[in-house]
């Protein structure tokens, strides 16, 4: 475990070869509530500080509701990854979580130096060969559930519990954490400068940490 700098990780990414056409894809994976979105946002800032053009994509935007841990992948691949691999902009229809359907309008995903792909199962085995870097963010189960209920409300606790059970099955089968290039503590107790630094974790025990 150690304190690492977002700027150093950004430099590592920019030194890595692109594996999706001209785009370096960086997946920020990890269970819901672990701190992926916060991490991805800070990494995006560090990449832009290096002069990189960054496109940010959150897989929550194309989930078909709470049961869609797996079936969003063909949409992500067909709408975003395949066009980018050909040097063409991607596009997607976002899911409206209030109305519970996909919007009619398409949103663009530009061809960028880096595509930051953030979300549960974003570093799944199907995309591993296209990633320039994979990050896995971990936090204990109680922390993640508390964060989720605080954000979404007590009424959605059953949805969170079902989703977390689906995550357990996916990560156990996929081995995402064991394959990740960088493991991150999403609930660190180590004193550090959160805006510019993160706490890295050793690879040993990653699966156990997910299930805590």
JOCORGI-V604479 format. One record per residue. N is the residue number from 0. RES is the residue in one letter. SS is DSSP state (h for helix, s for strand, l for the rest). BURIAL is b if it has 16 or more other C-alpha atoms within 10 Angstrom, else e. Layout:
BEGIN
N & RES & SS & BURIAL
N & RES & SS & BURIAL
END
This chain:
BEGIN
0 & X & l & e
1 & X & s & e
2 & X & s & b
3 & X & s & b
4 & X & s & b
5 & X & h & b
6 & X & h & b
7 & X & h & e
8 & X & h & b
9 & X & h & b
10 & X & h & e
11 & X & h & e
12 & X & h & b
13 & X & h & b
14 & X & h & e
15 & X & l & e
16 & X & l & e
17 & X & l & b
18 & X & l & b
19 & X & s & b
20 & X & l & b
21 & X & l & b
22 & X & s & b
23 & X & s & b
24 & X & s & b
25 & X & s & b
26 & X & s & b
27 & X & s & b
28 & X & s & b
29 & X & l & b
30 & X & l & b
31 & X & l & b
32 & X & l & b
33 & X & l & b
34 & X & l & b
35 & X & h & b
36 & X & h & b
37 & X & h & e
38 & X & h & b
39 & X & h & b
40 & X & h & e
41 & X & h & b
42 & X & h & b
43 & X & h & b
44 & X & h & b
45 & X & h & b
46 & X & h & b
47 & X & h & e
48 & X & h & e
49 & X & l & e
50 & X & l & e
51 & X & l & b
52 & X & l & e
53 & X & s & b
54 & X & s & b
55 & X & s & b
56 & X & s & b
57 & X & s & b
58 & X & h & b
59 & X & h & b
60 & X & h & b
61 & X & h & b
62 & X & l & b
63 & X & l & b
64 & X & l & b
65 & X & l & e
66 & X & l & e
67 & X & l & e
68 & X & l & b
69 & X & l & e
70 & X & l & e
71 & X & l & b
72 & X & h & b
73 & X & h & e
74 & X & h & e
75 & X & h & b
76 & X & h & e
77 & X & h & e
78 & X & h & b
79 & X & h & b
80 & X & h & b
81 & X & h & b
82 & X & h & b
83 & X & h & b
84 & X & h & b
85 & X & l & e
86 & X & l & b
87 & X & l & e
88 & X & l & b
89 & X & s & b
90 & X & s & b
91 & X & s & b
92 & X & l & b
93 & X & l & b
94 & X & s & b
95 & X & s & e
96 & X & l & e
97 & X & l & e
98 & X & l & e
99 & X & l & e
100 & X & s & e
101 & X & s & b
102 & X & l & e
103 & X & l & e
104 & X & l & e
105 & X & l & e
106 & X & s & e
107 & X & s & e
108 & X & s & b
109 & X & l & b
110 & X & l & b
111 & X & l & b
112 & X & l & b
113 & X & s & b
114 & X & s & b
115 & X & s & b
116 & X & s & b
117 & X & s & b
118 & X & l & b
119 & X & l & b
120 & X & l & b
121 & X & l & b
122 & X & l & b
123 & X & l & b
124 & X & h & e
125 & X & h & e
126 & X & h & b
127 & X & h & b
128 & X & h & e
129 & X & h & b
130 & X & s & b
131 & X & s & b
132 & X & s & b
133 & X & s & b
134 & X & s & b
135 & X & s & b
136 & X & s & b
137 & X & s & b
138 & X & l & b
139 & X & l & b
140 & X & h & b
141 & X & h & e
142 & X & h & e
143 & X & h & b
144 & X & h & b
145 & X & h & e
146 & X & h & b
147 & X & h & b
148 & X & h & b
149 & X & h & e
150 & X & h & e
151 & X & h & e
152 & X & l & e
153 & X & h & e
154 & X & h & e
155 & X & h & e
156 & X & h & b
157 & X & h & e
158 & X & h & e
159 & X & h & b
160 & X & h & e
161 & X & h & e
162 & X & h & b
163 & X & h & b
164 & X & h & e
165 & X & h & e
166 & X & h & b
167 & X & h & e
168 & X & h & e
169 & X & h & b
170 & X & h & b
171 & X & h & e
172 & X & h & e
173 & X & h & e
174 & X & l & e
175 & X & h & b
176 & X & h & b
177 & X & h & b
178 & X & h & b
179 & X & l & b
180 & X & l & e
181 & X & s & b
182 & X & s & b
183 & X & s & b
184 & X & s & b
185 & X & l & b
186 & X & l & b
187 & X & l & e
188 & X & l & e
189 & X & l & e
190 & X & l & e
191 & X & l & e
192 & X & l & e
193 & X & l & e
194 & X & l & e
195 & X & l & e
196 & X & s & b
197 & X & s & b
198 & X & s & b
199 & X & s & b
200 & X & l & b
201 & X & l & e
202 & X & l & b
203 & X & l & e
204 & X & l & e
205 & X & h & b
206 & X & h & b
207 & X & h & e
208 & X & h & e
209 & X & h & b
210 & X & h & b
211 & X & l & e
END
